[in-house]
Amino acid sequence: MTANSRCSVSEPPGLETQRREIECLLRESELQAGDSWYVVDRRWFEQWKEFVESGDQNSSSFPGQIDNTELFEDLDSYHLKERLVENEDFMLVPAAAWHKLLQWYGMVDGQPALERKVVDLPSTLKVEVYPVEIFLCLHSNMENVTSAQFSRTDSISAIQTAMCQAFSVPPGSECRLWMKSSDSSCERLRNVQVSVLDACLSSGMTVIMETRNADGTWPSSRPQIMRNSAEEQDSYRGQPGVCGLTNLGNTCFMNSALQCLSNTPPLTEYFLRSSYLDELNFTNPLGMKGEIAEAYADVIKQMWSGRHYSVVPRVFKTKVGHFASQFLGYQQHDSQELLSFLLDGLHEDLNRVKNKEYIELRDADGRPDREVAEEAWRNHRRRNDSVIVDTFHGLFKSTLVCPECLKVSVTFDPFCYLSVPLPVSKERVMEVFFVSLDPHAKPVQHRVVVPKAGRVSDLCAALSDMTSVPPTQMVVADVFNHRFYKIYNPEEFLSCILDRDDIFVYELSQQDEDSVLLALYLRERSHYRDYGSSSNSYGTTLFGHPLLLNVPRGSCSQEALYGLFLQRLARYVRPPDPAEELEEEEEEEEDEEEELYKTQTNGISDDEQNASETAGPSEPEPCCNPSPDPAPSASVATAGDPPPGVNHGLASLDQGDTEVGNGSVNPAAGNPDGLSAGGDLGADGEADGNAELPGEAAQPLPETTEEENEEDKQEEARSPSPPANDCPAKRRACRKRRRSLFTIQAVNSNGTTERGMGEGGSAVSFSSQPYVAIDWDPDMKKRFYNENEAERYVKHGSMEVPQQQTTVQLQQCIELFTTVETLEEENPWYCPVCKKHQLATKKLDLWSLPEVLIIHLKRFSYTKFTREKLDTIVDFPLRDLDFSDFLLRKGVSPEEPPSRYDLIAVSNHYGGLRDGHYTSYAQNKDNGQWYYFDDSKVTYASQDQIVTNAAYVLFYHRQDKIRKPTLPAPSISSASTLPPANDITETGAAPSCGSMETD
């Protein structure tokens, strides 16, 4: 009761009657939460008791009007004094007794009635003598602070209503409250239905109210960068809903899903009307305390304010990651998985059912389908009632049949979206490069058809039909970054090869038990010393395309491999003219037993040595003083009578030269392969197992070391050595020699770490797959290596045949969804009759469809044999998608909704299994125009662009619920930018290991 409200004083009954009635009310009244009690000054009440007990109407103890003056601090604010004590300073009387006393005696003018509520505290019921006094202010004007008192049982909405009245907030404004404690920290008062007590509000705290800006943002959360550009933001006026979403880092999947939901009219209008505020469910244990719904509402209101080019959904992303840990961070995810989580989260946050009852599901047991379906839908709505259920939920029939006892189980289950399979072909088209054994033949790109569940041997067989090369003479390898990523075994499944992999198939010579498969890499030495290594050496870089070739085990010495490699690279490595002078440099030799090559990391040598068993130690001699050779050749060539005129110029891999401190080269003592210290054959001849290179009488000598003089950073050249009997290995000599084109090094599979020499003086180790690199000096590579020719390839006729893009109708996918299938072993059904799990047959049928139907095309296929993304074009209609042929419930009544739908949005996925990009097409509900949303970029779209092989999630709106556009469609000029091509296919794309040119 306010200070001005007065009860008319009536003639009081007799004093005894007064005493009896008031005492009866005081004795019988009990504290009940929410009841009102009144505070009365104790002295006035004691005087009234004395008056009625005297029995004398004219007694001097007449109390007069009810007067609480002694209880107030001052008569201006009428605040109660602090620390007043019940029964000493005041008395508490129930409302009925108070109204009788007020009617009999009245109240001093101007004084308010001290009404107090009974509050239910955790341990007891108590009259709240001192209400909570709270300071109130607006976020826009925090200097203007007022105070008000609220009971602990008052709801937060009562505070909001009082603040709207006190600060003249326009009706219909969307507000939210913040609670500020003494330590200046603020906390959202999300649930306005809770009490002041439950919200932990206490006296002295401040409640701040903010109203949503016209652009959909909140003043408290508007980023600083937007405040700095407020004029620009406020001046922009665009079509509501035509707004991009900033990519926060691999969040295109989230942006695509949000754009599709944003252009779903019934859901967006629900949030724009702020209807969600009355339905937020803060107590649902399956929900997110309303936070997902509020974060989504903020994004939608900003996007539909028409005042933003693009919105940054950072708060929404944070909330999603908080409640769904799989979306934490900035990894790539699936837009359909986010869509599923978001729809479920919005449903639980907005569920109108506060307390879900337990409902036992019943099987059909022969009852009519209509009866069972209606019961299932009623049970579903008893526990799930939200705007998501109203808009997106439908019902399908599930029929399970036991293969043993033929028990039929029929249930009706709700669905939020349909995940329909795509027809999967049993064959697969692969593009591979075939490398012929003919060194002058360019690689040929083939397109072959192989079984999806096939093996690598099937690929070789298919390629054999095109090349007439036996499959047994083929090896398949994945080439990546100039090295072999994987060399496949014929029995490996083709599922481990992705479409984007660069697959090379190499023709090999006839294999026998004495041959070894050798992997060859090409490397270029750098000009500069690698100081990151512990040794004085130079880095190397891989280039070109690696090769695979069969080599007899007896021909794995260095000079034999050198000739073989020159022959294999003849197409793009120019042999030097015999009359052409190669750069010559001085070198010094001393007999010193060392390994031919050293272990490297990225081409950098270490100090590991491996001396040949046939090489003996020798002492250095004065320069140009010959001495006899104690270790003649015993490996590849005969030292006594080699063929004349051929220089293979490479020391064997078990005997290498190493640079000494002054830059000279120390040859290894003793040469098991019949080579001189400079790397020549003792006499003209060639290695066993290598034919003479076409058009080449003499080959240049390769270097046997990577070390160079540190001062001038130039490589030491070697000159041809005289015959073995004239130039012994044990000597120290100053002479000239011809430089080699490249050197040979044993490496690991990455082409970086050099290994020790092979068994018995060979260049490779046979304990595992041998890898060898040939290292080029930059100058030699520039002169003799033709990069353009090396990268050329030709296309087989199969590449010219246009690849037919598989196209299926959406209706075919829906038919597959409703096809009978047998359950997998991992997911059996428990038969109640057989009392065991059975691999039952299962059939799904559509019973009822929602207002907005979401169709998820299952493009990502995972089977026991394959993992792939299906790029099949699904031809889906933009208008009049008719489901009448797929619905079990047909024409039961004229009240049934129609089954025709129009497309309103599409979520697209470009790319493959490992990575990709999400975009979306959507139709604006206000003007009917289609737009293409690519993160923050929005462009016009035409209807003929929408159906592509990237379509992933489709949104359809039932025709009877579609509203006509309220605005005319915008006029699109010919200069308007359109999204990129929907189906981008690179023809003749070069493999990632290096650019290749077609002839």
Buried (B, 14 or more C-beta within 10 A) or exposed (E): BEEEEEBEEEEBEEBEEBBEBBEEBBEEBEBEEEBBBBBBBBBBBEBBBBBBEBEEEEEEBBBEEBBBEEBBEEEEEBBBEEEBEEEEBBBBBBBBBBBBBBBBBBBEEEBBBBEBBBBBEEEEEBBBBBBBBBBBBBBEEEEEEEEBEBBBBBBBBBBBEBBBEBBEBEEEEBBBBBBBBEEEEEEEBBBBEBBBBEBEBBEEBBBBBBBBBEBBBBEEEBEEEBEEEEEEBEEEEEBBBBBBBBBBEBBBBBBBBBBBBBBBBBBBBBBBEBEBBEBBBBEBEEBBBBBBBBBBBBBBBBBBBBBBBBBBBEBBBEBBBBBBEEBEEEEBBBBBBBBBBBBBBBBBBBBEBEEEEEEEEEEBEEEEBEEBBBBBBEBBBEBBBBBBBBBBBBBBBEBBBBBEEEBBBBBBBBBBBBBBBBBBEEEBEBBBBBBBBEBEEBBBBBBBEBBBBBBBBBBBBBBBEBBEBEBEBBBBBBBBEBBBBBBBEBEBBBBEBBBEBBBBBBBBEEEEEEBBBBBBBBBBBBEEBBEEBEBBBBBBBBBBBBBBBBBBBBBBBBBBBBBBBBBBBBBBBEBBEEEEEBEBBBBBBBBBBBBBBBBBBBBBBBEEBBBBEBBBEBEBBEEEEBBEBBBBBBBBBBBEEBEEEBBBBBBBBBBBBBBEEEBBBBBBBBBBBBBBBBBBBBBBBBBBBBEEBEEBEBBBBBBBBBBBBEEEEBBBBBBBBBBBBEBBBBBBBEBEBBBBBBBBBBBBBBBBBBBBBBEBBBBBBEEEBBBBBBBBBEEBBEBBBEEEEBBBBEBBEBBEEEEEEBEBEBBBBBBBBBEEEEBEEEEEBEBEEEEEEBBBBBBBBBBBBBBBBBBBBBBBBEEEEBEBBBBBBBEBBBEEBEBEEBBBBEEEEEEEEEBBBBBBBBBBBBEBBEEBBBBBBBBBBBBBBBBBBBBBBBBBBEEEBBBBBBBBBBBBBBBEBBEEBEEEEBEEEEEEEEBEEBEEEEEEEBBBBBEBEBE
